[in-house]
Amino acid sequence: MGNRQTSPPSDAGQTVGYADSRDECPVKHNSGPVGAGGVDACPVKHDGASAAAFNQPLDPSNNMPASGNNLPLDPSQHKTLSTERASSHILKGTTAGGDGTTWTYPSPQMFYNALARKGKLGDTSEDDMDIIVGLHNNMNETTWTRVLEWEAAANPDAPAPPVLSRFMGRPTDLSPKAMFKHRILGHPLPYDRHDWTVVRHDGTERRYVIDYYHDESRASEEEGSGLPAMEDTEAVKSLLVDVRPAFDGIGSAVERAAMPLRRAAGTSSFVPLPMMPDAALKEQVAESVEVWRGIQEGNKSAPPLAREKIRVEAEPAPASRSSPTGEADARTETEGRDGAGGAPKISRAEADALSKELLRISETCGEAMMAQRGCDGEAECEQATVGLTMCLASILCPAQHAAVVEALDRGEKEALVDHAFGEVTACVNAVNGRAESAVRLHPEAFKENFGDDD
């Protein structure tokens, strides 16, 4: 069976992309920024509200973080993800001609961090990230190709192509054209909207409004269709992109009015998305409305630090993650049992998985526990605590544990190693907190492994 695309490409993106209010794209620790240098991000900007909360400096030219976080951050992550980032074909710059570089897409690890931070993981697992990132990158490359097609028609004699200066993901804002197509012509609603601003060869700016539609009838059943090549802008047939300049002034209005004339005269190869929906699209109107409502509700219910304008999952599914033991992990699932005083809800399935993890800890980390309990002096106790934390993390937080080991093996700077260890500590503490709640809510899950003693 092929990798059929049955819903719009995800970001956190639903594009996700992306990452925080300046996360990486579409689609942004406590110990300050990691690394230095220019902006590395992809063309999908979101509100800048939460980036400051994570102590990551923002580039004012595009509201993206100056340095993306490529470390495992969420306790739900059990597998190591790639930190490799792909360079796009989208020229970057804030002045005519750009700076000779292109935008950089987030790595699978960055994308996972963004989804986790925004509470948008749902049933998405680490195994899904390559496909999600691949669709995200392909979507942006397709968008840029359409923008360049319009620019070539509007400025056929331009000595240089435009560059992308900044961008904004606006999934909760319905464009006037999309509203007209839906209410008057019976067209499905878009699942996302972006605004991209380009700088032309003469220094002038032009803002583009981009609506993204999904046509389920065009989804491919072919093997590998869920992981298209980044530069193959025709690979995802179900992705419909409506690109046009915004009505920001007389110039853009004239361009939009002239485009049909250019096409009629044969001087433009730009092919716009049809205004009228075909029969297949008309059958998808009701589903698109449900997706739109989900986007609105998702934005309202997101955590306070995650309420930036992001693409959300179009078809929220019941959360059911896979635990390290292979059993159904219900870290986001409940069985109707609340902990006292606002404690987290823990299902019996998660309690069983935590019981097995604690048993492994007692068998594996006994020596480290004894060293920590019997240490003498500040230096010795600090070293023993680090050793115990890393042992616990090797079982409870393997991805975060691996990040520390890799940072040490590569001889990374002390600040990066400290930050990686800080994430390990936070992960271990988070799992420990859930374990304590599990013992209170489901004591029977621990009796088999640890007996009846408290």
Salt bridges, closest charged atoms under 4 A:
ASP20 OD2 - ARG117 NE 2.24
ASP23 OD1 - ARG117 NH2 2.78
ASP23 OD2 - LYS118 NZ 2.66
GLU24 OE2 - ARG85 NH2 3.73
ASP40 OD2 - ARG85 NH1 3.94
GLU126 OE1 - ARG321 NH2 3.56
ASP127 OD2 - LYS79 NZ 3.00
GLU141 OE1 - HIS89 ND1 3.12
GLU149 OE2 - ARG146 NH1 3.84
GLU151 OE2 - ARG200 NH2 2.87
ASP173 OD2 - ARG170 NE 2.98
ASP173 OD2 - LYS309 NZ 3.50
ASP192 OD2 - HIS194 NE2 2.98
ASP192 OD2 - ARG311 NE 2.79
ASP195 OD2 - ARG170 NH1 2.71
ASP195 OD1 - ARG193 NE 3.05
ASP195 OD2 - ARG207 NH1 2.74
GLU205 OE1 - ARG166 NH2 2.91
ASP211 OD2 - ARG244 NH2 2.82
ASP215 OD2 - ARG218 NE 3.04
GLU216 OE2 - ARG4 NH2 2.97
GLU216 OE1 - HIS214 NE2 3.15
GLU221 OE2 - ARG4 NH1 2.58
GLU234 OE2 - ARG146 NH2 3.45
ASP242 OD2 - LYS177 NZ 3.13
ASP242 OD2 - LYS181 NZ 3.62
ASP242 OD2 - ARG244 NH1 3.79
ASP248 OD1 - ARG207 NH2 2.69
GLU255 OE2 - ARG200 NH1 2.78
GLU255 OE2 - ARG206 NH2 3.00
GLU290 OE2 - ARG293 NH1 3.01
GLU297 OE2 - LYS300 NZ 3.97
GLU308 OE2 - LYS118 NZ 3.92
GLU327 OE2 - LYS356 NZ 2.32
ASP329 OD2 - ARG331 NE 2.76
ASP338 OD1 - LYS345 NZ 3.55
GLU350 OE2 - ARG434 NE 2.78
ASP352 OD1 - ARG348 NE 2.76
GLU357 OE2 - ARG331 NH2 3.81
GLU406 OE1 - ARG410 NH1 3.79
GLU412 OE2 - ARG410 NE 2.80
GLU423 OE2 - HIS419 NE2 3.38
GLU444 OE2 - ARG337 NH1 3.98
GLU444 OE2 - ARG348 NH1 3.46
GLU444 OE2 - HIS442 ND1 3.73
